[in-house]
Amino acid sequence: MKVSSKGQITIPKDIRVQLGITPGEKVKFEESKQGFILKRVPESAFPDEDLKADSPLTENTAEALKLTRGQLK
């Protein structure tokens, strides 16, 4: 594999298939005595991402944020 100027690599298709990696999934590298190991990261490992809203803030939410930041009078 060749590393791009942005430090990115392309995981070959046969490896993605073997590991069950699909577009948008997260992976990690773990160091071992033999080198590094590529592993899939289960979605549940990122609980904060499960809390992201699918819709924009409502006025009430925006007002609450302003209030907590001391921006409302």
C-alpha positions in Angstrom: 0.0 0.0 0.0 1.1 3.5 -0.7 0.5 6.3 1.8 -1.0 9.5 0.3 0.2 13.0 1.0 -2.6 13.3 3.6 -1.4 10.1 5.4 -4.2 8.0 4.0 -4.1 4.4 2.8 -6.5 2.3 0.8 -7.4 -1.0 2.4 -7.5 -3.6 -0.4 -11.0 -5.0 -1.2 -10.1 -8.6 -0.2 -9.0 -7.4 3.3 -12.1 -5.2 3.7 -14.3 -8.2 2.8 -12.5 -10.6 5.2 -12.8 -8.0 8.1 -16.4 -7.0 7.1 -15.4 -3.4 6.8 -18.0 -1.3 4.9 -17.8 2.4 3.9 -18.1 4.8 6.8 -17.0 2.3 9.4 -14.2 3.0 11.8 -11.1 0.9 12.1 -8.1 1.1 14.5 -4.5 0.0 14.5 -3.2 -1.9 17.5 0.5 -2.4 18.1 1.7 -5.9 18.6 5.1 -7.6 18.8 4.8 -8.5 15.1 3.8 -4.9 14.0 0.4 -3.4 13.8 -3.0 -5.1 13.5 -5.9 -3.5 11.7 -9.3 -4.1 13.5 -12.9 -3.0 13.0 -14.3 -0.8 15.7 -17.8 -1.7 16.8 -20.3 1.2 16.5 -21.1 0.9 20.2 -17.5 2.0 20.9 -18.5 5.5 20.0 -21.5 6.3 22.3 -21.2 10.1 21.7 -21.9 9.6 18.0 -25.2 7.9 18.9 -26.3 11.1 20.6 -25.9 13.3 17.5 -29.1 14.9 16.4 -30.4 14.2 12.9 -32.1 17.6 12.7 -31.0 21.1 13.3 -31.4 22.8 16.7 -34.8 24.0 17.6 -35.3 27.6 18.9 -35.9 26.2 22.4 -32.6 24.3 22.3 -30.7 27.3 20.9 -32.3 29.6 23.6 -31.3 27.1 26.3 -27.7 27.1 25.0 -27.6 30.9 25.0 -29.1 30.9 28.5 -26.4 28.5 29.8 -23.7 30.6 28.2 -25.1 33.8 29.7 -26.0 35.3 26.4 -29.8 35.8 27.0 -31.0 38.9 28.8 
